Amino acid sequence: MTPLLCLQRPVVFLLSSHPRMAMAHHTSATANSARLRGVVFDMDGTLTVPVIDFPSMYRAVLGEDEYSAMKSRNPSGIDILHHIETWDADKQRRAYETIAEYERQGLHRLQIMPSAKELCDFLDSKQMRRGLITRNVKEAVDLFHLRFGLTFSPALSREFHPYKPSPEPLLHICSTWDVEPNEVMIVGDSLKDDVACGKRAGAFTCLLDETGRYDSSYCEAAGIVPDFKVSSLAEVFLILEENFELKP
């Protein structure tokens, strides 16, 4: 794996005449002219609008005291799936039932993220591969495919182990596509799951940060710095066109 070199400060690309978007922060010095053969997406909060109240779900699973303690120890986010794997079988079962109920409620409100369809159409026009990795269940992925007429392959759900932030799901997709990890970019809204997964696999990483939560100091403190950061999927068009040679 070739290490990614980082610039001292992010470079801001601005192309106001571009029909799709204008600004994107680029923090990698090695992307220019790199060949890109596929893009892998997170689902919840990336391809779909966030609808699950995760803090409420965490409190329901952990209890208020344990939730507060875990939150203070993990400022970059709680990895509840890995945490409950340490519990006994009966406690795990109740936790998974609670999580599943929150996820079922989310399915009824499932909405596609703005510009997701257009971005997929753009990738299709370039004959670029599209994959998906989510910590949600297969039922949610199947509904997403059916409701919005988009198909990602492979589409790995929580049933694939180990899940993000392990690099294994992304490496599995690369193996299936017969491409190298440094020929792939992962796009997601979680620094600790999506970006960490991509970094560990040796792929390019793009963090979707709609609210501006992840500034450079936050990422550096967490030890996970994405190669690109965007505030909407519309900006990903510019990332792809300005920094990569798109060759399937």
Accessible surface in RSA format (square Angstrom, percent):
REM  Atomic radii and reference values for relative SASA: ProtOr
REM  Chains: A
REM  Algorithm: Lee & Richards
REM  Probe-radius: 1.40
REM  Slices: 20
REM RES _ NUM      All-atoms   Total-Side   Main-Chain    Non-polar    All polar
REM                ABS   REL    ABS   REL    ABS   REL    ABS   REL    ABS   REL
RES MET A   1   167.73  86.9  86.57  57.3  81.16 193.2  92.76  78.9  74.97  99.3
RES THR A   2    91.19  64.9  83.05  84.2   8.14  19.4  55.08  74.0  36.11  54.6
RES PRO A   3    90.56  66.0  85.45  77.9   5.11  18.6  89.02  73.5   1.54   9.6
RES LEU A   4    48.78  27.2  26.64  19.1  22.13  55.6  26.64  18.7  22.13  59.6
RES LEU A   5   112.68  62.8 110.71  79.2   1.97   5.0 112.68  79.1   0.00   0.0
RES CYS A   6    67.19  50.8  41.95  46.8  25.24  59.3  23.53  59.6  43.67  47.1
RES LEU A   7    71.55  39.8  55.75  39.9  15.80  39.7  58.87  41.3  12.68  34.1
RES GLN A   8   178.16  99.6 144.42 105.5  33.74  80.3  61.51 130.9 116.65  88.5
RES ARG A   9   184.89  77.6 177.03  90.2   7.85  18.7  55.86  76.3 129.03  78.2
RES PRO A  10    61.72  45.0  46.63  42.5  15.09  54.8  46.64  38.5  15.08  93.7
RES VAL A  11    60.98  40.1  57.00  51.6   3.98   9.6  60.98  53.0   0.00   0.0
RES VAL A  12    71.52  47.1  46.20  41.8  25.31  61.0  46.20  40.1  25.31  68.7
RES PHE A  13    51.05  25.5  48.28  29.9   2.77   7.2  51.05  30.9   0.00   0.0
RES LEU A  14   119.22  66.4  87.45  62.6  31.77  79.9  87.54  61.5  31.69  85.3
RES LEU A  15    70.89  39.5  69.61  49.8   1.28   3.2  70.87  49.8   0.03   0.1
RES SER A  16   101.65  85.9  71.58  95.5  30.06  69.2  38.56  82.1  63.09  88.4
RES SER A  17    98.17  83.0  65.21  87.0  32.96  75.9  56.39 120.1  41.78  58.5
RES HIS A  18    26.52  14.5  13.91   9.7  12.60  32.2  13.10  13.5  13.42  15.6
RES PRO A  19   123.30  89.9  80.03  73.0  43.27 157.3  92.15  76.1  31.15 193.6
RES ARG A  20    90.17  37.9  67.45  34.4  22.73  54.1  21.49  29.4  68.68  41.6
RES MET A  21    55.18  28.6  45.87  30.4   9.30  22.2  28.17  24.0  27.01  35.8
RES ALA A  22    20.83  19.2  20.83  32.1   0.00   0.0  20.83  29.3   0.00   0.0
RES MET A  23    87.72  45.4  87.52  57.9   0.20   0.5  52.59  44.7  35.13  46.5
RES ALA A  24     0.80   0.7   0.41   0.6   0.39   0.9   0.70   1.0   0.10   0.3
RES HIS A  25    64.86  35.4  64.86  45.1   0.00   0.0  37.23  38.4  27.63  32.2
RES HIS A  26     4.98   2.7   4.98   3.5   0.00   0.0   3.51   3.6   1.48   1.7
RES THR A  27    22.77  16.2  22.55  22.9   0.23   0.5  22.70  30.5   0.07   0.1
RES SER A  28     0.00   0.0   0.00   0.0   0.00   0.0   0.00   0.0   0.00   0.0
RES ALA A  29    45.26  41.6  21.34  32.9  23.92  54.4  24.64  34.7  20.62  54.6
RES THR A  30    45.40  32.3  27.59  28.0  17.81  42.4  34.51  46.4  10.89  16.5
RES ALA A  31     0.00   0.0   0.00   0.0   0.00   0.0   0.00   0.0   0.00   0.0
RES ASN A  32    90.67  62.5  75.42  72.9  15.25  36.7  28.37  68.3  62.30  60.2
RES SER A  33    96.29  81.4  70.87  94.6  25.43  58.6  42.54  90.6  53.75  75.3
RES ALA A  34    23.18  21.3  12.12  18.7  11.06  25.2  23.04  32.4   0.14   0.4
RES ARG A  35    99.08  41.6  91.24  46.5   7.84  18.7  28.41  38.8  70.67  42.8
RES LEU A  36     0.00   0.0   0.00   0.0   0.00   0.0   0.00   0.0   0.00   0.0
RES ARG A  37    44.27  18.6  44.27  22.6   0.00   0.0   0.00   0.0  44.27  26.8
RES GLY A  38     0.00   0.0   0.00   N/A   0.00   0.0   0.00   0.0   0.00   0.0
RES VAL A  39     0.22   0.1   0.22   0.2   0.00   0.0   0.22   0.2   0.00   0.0
RES VAL A  40     0.00   0.0   0.00   0.0   0.00   0.0   0.00   0.0   0.00   0.0
RES PHE A  41     0.35   0.2   0.33   0.2   0.01   0.0   0.35   0.2   0.00   0.0
RES ASP A  42    10.02   7.0   9.73   9.7   0.30   0.7   0.54   1.3   9.49   9.5
RES MET A  43     0.31   0.2   0.31   0.2   0.00   0.0   0.31   0.3   0.00   0.0
RES ASP A  44    33.41  23.4  26.71  26.6   6.70  15.8  15.62  36.8  17.79  17.7
RES GLY A  45     3.89   4.8   0.00   N/A   3.89   4.8   1.72   4.7   2.17   4.9
RES THR A  46     0.00   0.0   0.00   0.0   0.00   0.0   0.00   0.0   0.00   0.0
RES LEU A  47     0.65   0.4   0.65   0.5   0.00   0.0   0.65   0.5   0.00   0.0
RES THR A  48     1.34   1.0   1.34   1.4   0.00   0.0   0.00   0.0   1.34   2.0
RES VAL A  49    41.77  27.5  40.67  36.8   1.10   2.7  40.67  35.3   1.10   3.0
RES PRO A  50    76.78  56.0  54.62  49.8  22.16  80.5  59.26  48.9  17.52 108.9
RES VAL A  51    32.73  21.5  12.79  11.6  19.95  48.1  21.34  18.5  11.39  30.9
RES ILE A  52    21.68  12.3   7.88   5.9  13.80  33.3   9.43   6.8  12.25  33.3
RES ASP A  53    81.34  57.0  71.67  71.3   9.68  22.9  35.57  83.7  45.77  45.7
RES PHE A  54    79.75  39.9  79.17  49.0   0.58   1.5  79.17  48.0   0.58   1.7
RES PRO A  55    61.63  44.9  61.63  56.2   0.00   0.0  61.63  50.9   0.00   0.0
RES SER A  56    36.92  31.2  32.96  44.0   3.95   9.1  13.22  28.1  23.70  33.2
RES MET A  57     7.44   3.9   7.44   4.9   0.00   0.0   7.44   6.3   0.00   0.0
RES TYR A  58    33.63  15.7  33.63  19.1   0.00   0.0  13.63  10.2  20.00  24.7
RES ARG A  59    96.67  40.6  90.73  46.3   5.94  14.1  30.57  41.8  66.10  40.1
RES ALA A  60    57.90  53.2  19.47  30.0  38.43  87.4  32.35  45.6  25.54  67.7
RES VAL A  61    19.44  12.8   0.00   0.0  19.44  46.8   2.24   1.9  17.20  46.6
RES LEU A  62    14.66   8.2   0.00   0.0  14.66  36.9   1.17   0.8  13.49  36.3
RES GLY A  63    32.24  39.8   0.00   N/A  32.24  39.8  30.94  84.9   1.30   2.9
RES GLU A  64    96.16  55.2  87.08  65.9   9.08  21.6  57.31 110.9  38.85  31.7
RES ASP A  65   124.91  87.5 115.42 114.9   9.49  22.4  40.86  96.2  84.05  83.8
RES GLU A  66    55.92  32.1  48.47  36.7   7.45  17.7  30.14  58.3  25.79  21.1
RES TYR A  67     9.96   4.7   9.96   5.7   0.00   0.0   3.87   2.9   6.10   7.5
RES SER A  68    55.24  46.7  46.82  62.5   8.42  19.4  35.31  75.2  19.93  27.9
RES ALA A  69    41.31  38.0  33.26  51.3   8.04  18.3  40.52  57.1   0.79   2.1
RES MET A  70    10.25   5.3  10.25   6.8   0.00   0.0  10.25   8.7   0.00   0.0
RES LYS A  71   115.22  56.2 112.19  68.8   3.02   7.2  66.68  60.0  48.54  51.7
RES SER A  72    89.37  75.5  54.55  72.8  34.83  80.2  52.77 112.4  36.60  51.3
RES ARG A  73   153.83  64.6 123.78  63.1  30.05  71.5  70.57  96.4  83.26  50.5
RES ASN A  74    53.72  37.0  48.66  47.0   5.07  12.2   6.31  15.2  47.42  45.8
RES PRO A  75   103.72  75.6  85.63  78.1  18.09  65.8  91.69  75.7  12.03  74.7
RES SER A  76    28.25  23.9  26.03  34.7   2.22   5.1   4.89  10.4  23.36  32.7
RES GLY A  77    21.33  26.3   0.00   N/A  21.33  26.3  16.08  44.1   5.26  11.8
RES ILE A  78     9.02   5.1   5.16   3.8   3.86   9.3   5.21   3.8   3.82  10.4
RES ASP A  79    35.12  24.6  29.75  29.6   5.37  12.7  22.58  53.1  12.54  12.5
RES ILE A  80     5.57   3.2   5.57   4.1   0.00   0.0   5.57   4.0   0.00   0.0
RES LEU A  81     6.90   3.8   6.90   4.9   0.00   0.0   6.90   4.8   0.00   0.0
RES HIS A  82    64.61  35.3  58.94  41.0   5.66  14.5  44.92  46.3  19.69  22.9
RES HIS A  83    45.24  24.7  38.61  26.8   6.63  16.9  31.45  32.4  13.78  16.0
RES ILE A  84     0.00   0.0   0.00   0.0   0.00   0.0   0.00   0.0   0.00   0.0
RES GLU A  85    81.58  46.8  62.19  47.0  19.39  46.2  23.82  46.1  57.76  47.2
RES THR A  86   110.02  78.2  72.30  73.3  37.71  89.9  73.49  98.7  36.53  55.2
RES TRP A  87    32.03  12.9  18.91   9.2  13.11  30.8  17.80   9.5  14.23  23.1
RES ASP A  88    95.10  66.6  78.86  78.5  16.24  38.4  50.49 118.8  44.61  44.5
RES ALA A  89    83.77  77.0  69.35 107.0  14.42  32.8  72.61 102.3  11.15  29.5
RES ASP A  90    72.63  50.9  66.52  66.2   6.10  14.4  35.10  82.6  37.53  37.4
RES LYS A  91    78.14  38.1  77.47  47.5   0.67   1.6  39.82  35.8  38.32  40.8
RES GLN A  92    41.62  23.3  41.62  30.4   0.00   0.0   3.53   7.5  38.09  28.9
RES ARG A  93   120.48  50.6 113.70  58.0   6.78  16.1  67.26  91.9  53.22  32.3
RES ARG A  94   118.44  49.7 116.32  59.3   2.12   5.1  54.34  74.3  64.10  38.9
RES ALA A  95     4.86   4.5   0.99   1.5   3.87   8.8   4.64   6.5   0.22   0.6
RES TYR A  96    70.47  32.9  68.99  39.3   1.48   3.8  58.19  43.7  12.28  15.1
RES GLU A  97    93.00  53.4  86.60  65.5   6.40  15.2  44.22  85.5  48.77  39.8
RES THR A  98    40.19  28.6  34.22  34.7   5.97  14.2  15.52  20.8  24.67  37.3
RES ILE A  99     2.27   1.3   2.27   1.7   0.00   0.0   2.27   1.6   0.00   0.0
RES ALA A 100    26.69  24.5  26.04  40.2   0.65   1.5  26.23  36.9   0.46   1.2
RES GLU A 101    72.43  41.6  72.43  54.8   0.00   0.0  33.95  65.7  38.48  31.4
RES TYR A 102    47.20  22.0  45.44  25.9   1.76   4.6  26.62  20.0  20.58  25.4
RES GLU A 103    14.35   8.2  13.14   9.9   1.21   2.9   3.99   7.7  10.36   8.5
RES ARG A 104   112.84  47.4 112.13  57.2   0.71   1.7  48.12  65.8  64.72  39.2
RES GLN A 105    77.81  43.5  75.81  55.4   2.00   4.8  23.10  49.2  54.71  41.5
RES GLY A 106     2.76   3.4   0.00   N/A   2.76   3.4   2.73   7.5   0.03   0.1
RES LEU A 107    17.56   9.8  16.90  12.1   0.66   1.7  17.09  12.0   0.47   1.3
RES HIS A 108   154.60  84.5 125.74  87.4  28.86  73.8  84.77  87.4  69.83  81.3
RES ARG A 109   113.70  47.7 104.74  53.4   8.97  21.4  66.43  90.8  47.27  28.6
RES LEU A 110    13.07   7.3   4.59   3.3   8.48  21.3   4.59   3.2   8.48  22.8
RES GLN A 111    99.19  55.5  96.66  70.6   2.53   6.0  28.56  60.8  70.63  53.6
RES ILE A 112    48.68  27.7  39.17  29.2   9.52  22.9  39.17  28.2   9.52  25.8
RES MET A 113     7.12   3.7   5.93   3.9   1.19   2.8   2.88   2.5   4.24   5.6
RES PRO A 114    96.54  70.4  83.47  76.1  13.07  47.5  94.51  78.0   2.03  12.6
RES SER A 115    31.74  26.8  22.75  30.4   8.99  20.7   1.68   3.6  30.06  42.1
RES ALA A 116     0.33   0.3   0.00   0.0   0.33   0.8   0.09   0.1   0.24   0.6
RES LYS A 117    86.84  42.4  86.00  52.8   0.84   2.0  58.12  52.3  28.72  30.6
RES GLU A 118   101.55  58.3  96.37  72.9   5.18  12.3  51.61  99.8  49.94  40.8
RES LEU A 119     0.70   0.4   0.70   0.5   0.00   0.0   0.70   0.5   0.00   0.0
RES CYS A 120     0.58   0.4   0.58   0.6   0.00   0.0   0.07   0.2   0.51   0.5
RES ASP A 121    65.41  45.8  59.20  58.9   6.20  14.7  27.51  64.7  37.90  37.8
RES PHE A 122    16.08   8.0   9.98   6.2   6.10  15.9  15.69   9.5   0.39   1.1
RES LEU A 123     0.05   0.0   0.05   0.0   0.00   0.0   0.05   0.0   0.00   0.0
RES ASP A 124    70.80  49.6  55.59  55.3  15.21  36.0  29.45  69.3  41.35  41.2
RES SER A 125    82.48  69.7  44.21  59.0  38.27  88.2  50.67 107.9  31.81  44.6
RES LYS A 126    89.91  43.9  80.44  49.4   9.47  22.6  28.05  25.2  61.86  65.9
RES GLN A 127   137.76  77.0 120.91  88.4  16.85  40.1  38.81  82.6  98.95  75.1
RES MET A 128     8.06   4.2   0.00   0.0   8.06  19.2   0.41   0.3   7.65  10.1
RES ARG A 129    66.43  27.9  58.37  29.8   8.06  19.2  27.58  37.7  38.85  23.5
RES ARG A 130    31.79  13.3  24.00  12.2   7.79  18.6   3.48   4.8  28.31  17.2
RES GLY A 131     0.00   0.0   0.00   N/A   0.00   0.0   0.00   0.0   0.00   0.0
RES LEU A 132     0.00   0.0   0.00   0.0   0.00   0.0   0.00   0.0   0.00   0.0
RES ILE A 133     3.24   1.8   3.24   2.4   0.00   0.0   3.24   2.3   0.00   0.0
RES THR A 134     2.37   1.7   1.16   1.2   1.21   2.9   0.00   0.0   2.37   3.6
RES ARG A 135    36.26  15.2  31.16  15.9   5.10  12.1  18.94  25.9  17.32  10.5
RES ASN A 136     8.45   5.8   5.47   5.3   2.97   7.2   2.39   5.8   6.05   5.9
RES VAL A 137    30.72  20.2  30.72  27.8   0.00   0.0  30.72  26.7   0.00   0.0
RES LYS A 138   116.38  56.8 116.38  71.4   0.00   0.0  86.88  78.2  29.51  31.4
RES GLU A 139   104.08  59.8  94.86  71.8   9.22  21.9  42.59  82.4  61.49  50.2
RES ALA A 140     0.52   0.5   0.52   0.8   0.00   0.0   0.52   0.7   0.00   0.0
RES VAL A 141     4.11   2.7   4.11   3.7   0.00   0.0   4.11   3.6   0.00   0.0
RES ASP A 142    63.74  44.6  58.41  58.1   5.33  12.6  28.96  68.2  34.78  34.7
RES LEU A 143    44.35  24.7  40.94  29.3   3.42   8.6  43.82  30.8   0.54   1.4
RES PHE A 144     0.00   0.0   0.00   0.0   0.00   0.0   0.00   0.0   0.00   0.0
RES HIS A 145    35.91  19.6  30.88  21.5   5.04  12.9  19.92  20.5  16.00  18.6
RES LEU A 146   148.48  82.7 126.91  90.8  21.57  54.2 132.21  92.9  16.27  43.8
RES ARG A 147   108.45  45.5  75.82  38.7  32.63  77.7  36.91  50.4  71.55  43.4
RES PHE A 148    43.92  22.0  27.40  17.0  16.52  43.0  34.31  20.8   9.61  27.5
RES GLY A 149    63.80  78.7   0.00   N/A  63.80  78.7  36.16  99.2  27.64  61.9
RES LEU A 150     6.89   3.8   5.61   4.0   1.28   3.2   6.86   4.8   0.03   0.1
RES THR A 151    92.02  65.5  81.53  82.7  10.49  25.0  54.29  72.9  37.73  57.0
RES PHE A 152     3.42   1.7   0.00   0.0   3.42   8.9   0.00   0.0   3.42   9.8
RES SER A 153    74.60  63.0  66.51  88.8   8.10  18.6  32.14  68.4  42.46  59.5
RES PRO A 154    20.95  15.3  15.45  14.1   5.50  20.0  20.95  17.3   0.00   0.0
RES ALA A 155    33.29  30.6   7.12  11.0  26.17  59.5   7.12  10.0  26.17  69.3
RES LEU A 156    20.06  11.2  18.55  13.3   1.51   3.8  19.98  14.0   0.08   0.2
RES SER A 157    10.89   9.2   6.69   8.9   4.20   9.7   0.87   1.8  10.02  14.0
RES ARG A 158    25.90  10.9  25.41  13.0   0.49   1.2   8.94  12.2  16.96  10.3
RES GLU A 159   105.67  60.7  78.61  59.5  27.07  64.4  65.68 127.0  39.99  32.7
RES PHE A 160    53.71  26.9  45.75  28.3   7.96  20.7  51.79  31.4   1.92   5.5
RES HIS A 161   122.57  67.0  99.01  68.8  23.56  60.3  68.71  70.8  53.86  62.7
RES PRO A 162    61.70  45.0  57.05  52.0   4.66  16.9  61.70  50.9   0.00   0.0
RES TYR A 163     7.60   3.5   7.28   4.1   0.32   0.8   5.89   4.4   1.71   2.1
RES LYS A 164     3.02   1.5   3.00   1.8   0.03   0.1   0.29   0.3   2.73   2.9
RES PRO A 165    18.71  13.6  18.71  17.1   0.00   0.0  18.71  15.4   0.00   0.0
RES SER A 166    19.54  16.5  15.83  21.1   3.71   8.5  14.87  31.7   4.67   6.5
RES PRO A 167    29.41  21.4  29.41  26.8   0.00   0.0  29.41  24.3   0.00   0.0
RES GLU A 168    79.49  45.6  78.68  59.5   0.80   1.9  19.78  38.3  59.71  48.7
RES PRO A 169     1.31   1.0   1.31   1.2   0.00   0.0   1.31   1.1   0.00   0.0
RES LEU A 170     0.00   0.0   0.00   0.0   0.00   0.0   0.00   0.0   0.00   0.0
RES LEU A 171    59.60  33.2  55.13  39.4   4.47  11.2  55.54  39.0   4.06  10.9
RES HIS A 172    76.51  41.8  69.88  48.6   6.63  17.0  44.43  45.8  32.08  37.3
RES ILE A 173     0.00   0.0   0.00   0.0   0.00   0.0   0.00   0.0   0.00   0.0
RES CYS A 174     3.35   2.5   3.35   3.7   0.00   0.0   3.35   8.5   0.00   0.0
RES SER A 175    87.58  74.0  62.62  83.6  24.97  57.5  33.99  72.4  53.59  75.1
RES THR A 176    80.76  57.4  48.01  48.7  32.75  78.1  50.19  67.4  30.58  46.2
RES TRP A 177    26.07  10.5  14.85   7.2  11.22  26.3  15.34   8.2  10.73  17.4
RES ASP A 178   121.08  84.8 109.37 108.9  11.70  27.7  30.31  71.3  90.77  90.5
RES VAL A 179    12.48   8.2   0.00   0.0  12.48  30.1   3.34   2.9   9.14  24.8
RES GLU A 180   107.43  61.7 107.34  81.2   0.08   0.2  33.98  65.7  73.45  60.0
RES PRO A 181    29.43  21.4  29.43  26.8   0.00   0.0  29.43  24.3   0.00   0.0
RES ASN A 182    62.46  43.1  56.33  54.4   6.12  14.7  15.28  36.8  47.18  45.6
RES GLU A 183    28.91  16.6  28.91  21.9   0.00   0.0   7.41  14.3  21.49  17.5
RES VAL A 184     0.00   0.0   0.00   0.0   0.00   0.0   0.00   0.0   0.00   0.0
RES MET A 185     0.00   0.0   0.00   0.0   0.00   0.0   0.00   0.0   0.00   0.0
RES ILE A 186     1.02   0.6   0.94   0.7   0.08   0.2   0.94   0.7   0.08   0.2
RES VAL A 187     0.00   0.0   0.00   0.0   0.00   0.0   0.00   0.0   0.00   0.0
RES GLY A 188     0.41   0.5   0.00   N/A   0.41   0.5   0.00   0.0   0.41   0.9
RES ASP A 189    46.28  32.4  39.41  39.2   6.87  16.3   7.18  16.9  39.10  39.0
RES SER A 190    21.99  18.6  21.02  28.1   0.97   2.2  19.06  40.6   2.93   4.1
RES LEU A 191     0.00   0.0   0.00   0.0   0.00   0.0   0.00   0.0   0.00   0.0
RES LYS A 192    36.12  17.6  32.29  19.8   3.83   9.1  28.78  25.9   7.34   7.8
RES ASP A 193    13.64   9.6  13.64  13.6   0.00   0.0   1.60   3.8  12.04  12.0
RES ASP A 194     1.75   1.2   1.75   1.7   0.00   0.0   0.68   1.6   1.07   1.1
RES VAL A 195     1.32   0.9   1.18   1.1   0.14   0.3   1.32   1.1   0.00   0.0
RES ALA A 196     3.44   3.2   1.70   2.6   1.74   4.0   3.44   4.9   0.00   0.0
RES CYS A 197     0.00   0.0   0.00   0.0   0.00   0.0   0.00   0.0   0.00   0.0
RES GLY A 198     0.00   0.0   0.00   N/A   0.00   0.0   0.00   0.0   0.00   0.0
RES LYS A 199    56.35  27.5  45.34  27.8  11.01  26.2  37.85  34.1  18.50  19.7
RES ARG A 200   142.93  60.0 111.73  57.0  31.19  74.3  42.96  58.7  99.97  60.6
RES ALA A 201     8.70   8.0   0.00   0.0   8.70  19.8   0.63   0.9   8.08  21.4
RES GLY A 202     9.78  12.1   0.00   N/A   9.78  12.1   5.08  13.9   4.70  10.5
RES ALA A 203     1.01   0.9   0.00   0.0   1.01   2.3   0.53   0.7   0.49   1.3
RES PHE A 204     8.16   4.1   7.69   4.8   0.47   1.2   7.69   4.7   0.47   1.3
RES THR A 205     0.06   0.0   0.06   0.1   0.00   0.0   0.06   0.1   0.00   0.0
RES CYS A 206     0.38   0.3   0.00   0.0   0.38   0.9   0.00   0.0   0.38   0.4
RES LEU A 207     0.00   0.0   0.00   0.0   0.00   0.0   0.00   0.0   0.00   0.0
RES LEU A 208     3.43   1.9   0.88   0.6   2.55   6.4   0.88   0.6   2.55   6.9
RES ASP A 209     7.04   4.9   2.55   2.5   4.49  10.6   1.98   4.6   5.07   5.1
RES GLU A 210    90.59  52.0  60.04  45.4  30.55  72.7  17.63  34.1  72.95  59.6
RES THR A 211   122.44  87.1  83.96  85.1  38.49  91.7  81.79 109.9  40.66  61.5
RES GLY A 212    50.52  62.3   0.00   N/A  50.52  62.3  26.33  72.3  24.19  54.2
RES ARG A 213   124.22  52.2 102.00  52.0  22.22  52.9  50.87  69.5  73.35  44.5
RES TYR A 214    10.79   5.0  10.79   6.1   0.00   0.0   4.83   3.6   5.96   7.3
RES ASP A 215    76.80  53.8  72.91  72.6   3.89   9.2  34.71  81.7  42.09  42.0
RES SER A 216    66.64  56.3  55.92  74.6  10.72  24.7  30.04  64.0  36.60  51.3
RES SER A 217    71.11  60.1  64.82  86.5   6.29  14.5  49.19 104.7  21.92  30.7
RES TYR A 218    56.89  26.6  49.90  28.4   6.99  18.2  55.68  41.8   1.21   1.5
RES CYS A 219     3.68   2.8   3.68   4.1   0.00   0.0   0.89   2.3   2.79   3.0
RES GLU A 220   115.00  66.0  95.44  72.2  19.56  46.6  33.08  64.0  81.91  66.9
RES ALA A 221    94.16  86.6  50.14  77.4  44.02 100.1  62.86  88.5  31.29  82.9
RES ALA A 222    39.08  35.9   5.42   8.4  33.65  76.6  18.11  25.5  20.97  55.6
RES GLY A 223    65.09  80.3   0.00   N/A  65.09  80.3  33.11  90.9  31.99  71.6
RES ILE A 224    30.85  17.6  28.65  21.3   2.20   5.3  30.85  22.2   0.00   0.0
RES VAL A 225    47.81  31.5  43.45  39.3   4.36  10.5  43.45  37.8   4.36  11.8
RES PRO A 226     5.11   3.7   4.65   4.2   0.46   1.7   4.65   3.8   0.46   2.9
RES ASP A 227     0.75   0.5   0.14   0.1   0.60   1.4   0.60   1.4   0.14   0.1
RES PHE A 228     0.21   0.1   0.00   0.0   0.21   0.5   0.21   0.1   0.00   0.0
RES LYS A 229    41.51  20.3  41.51  25.5   0.00   0.0  20.42  18.4  21.09  22.5
RES VAL A 230     2.45   1.6   0.00   0.0   2.45   5.9   2.29   2.0   0.17   0.4
RES SER A 231    56.93  48.1  49.28  65.8   7.65  17.6  31.55  67.2  25.38  35.6
RES SER A 232    37.63  31.8  36.20  48.3   1.43   3.3  34.15  72.7   3.48   4.9
RES LEU A 233     1.00   0.6   0.00   0.0   1.00   2.5   0.00   0.0   1.00   2.7
RES ALA A 234    14.50  13.3  14.39  22.2   0.11   0.2  14.39  20.3   0.11   0.3
RES GLU A 235     6.55   3.8   6.44   4.9   0.11   0.3   0.21   0.4   6.34   5.2
RES VAL A 236     0.16   0.1   0.16   0.1   0.00   0.0   0.16   0.1   0.00   0.0
RES PHE A 237     3.97   2.0   3.97   2.5   0.00   0.0   3.97   2.4   0.00   0.0
RES LEU A 238     3.08   1.7   3.03   2.2   0.05   0.1   3.03   2.1   0.05   0.1
RES ILE A 239     0.71   0.4   0.17   0.1   0.53   1.3   0.71   0.5   0.00   0.0
RES LEU A 240     0.24   0.1   0.24   0.2   0.00   0.0   0.24   0.2   0.00   0.0
RES GLU A 241    72.10  41.4  43.76  33.1  28.34  67.5  23.94  46.3  48.16  39.3
RES GLU A 242    89.38  51.3  63.79  48.3  25.59  60.9   7.15  13.8  82.23  67.1
RES ASN A 243     1.51   1.0   0.53   0.5   0.98   2.4   0.98   2.4   0.53   0.5
RES PHE A 244    16.65   8.3   0.00   0.0  16.65  43.3   1.46   0.9  15.19  43.5
RES GLU A 245    76.25  43.8  69.58  52.6   6.67  15.9  32.25  62.4  44.00  35.9
RES LEU A 246    31.94  17.8  10.46   7.5  21.48  54.0  10.46   7.3  21.48  57.8
RES LYS A 247   102.84  50.2 102.84  63.1   0.00   0.0  53.67  48.3  49.17  52.4
RES PRO A 248    57.41  41.8  45.30  41.3  12.11  44.0  54.80  45.2   2.61  16.2
END  Absolute sums over single chains surface
CHAIN  1 A    11552.8       9343.9       2208.9       6378.8       5174.1
END  Absolute sums over all chains
TOTAL         11552.8       9343.9       2208.9       6378.8       5174.1
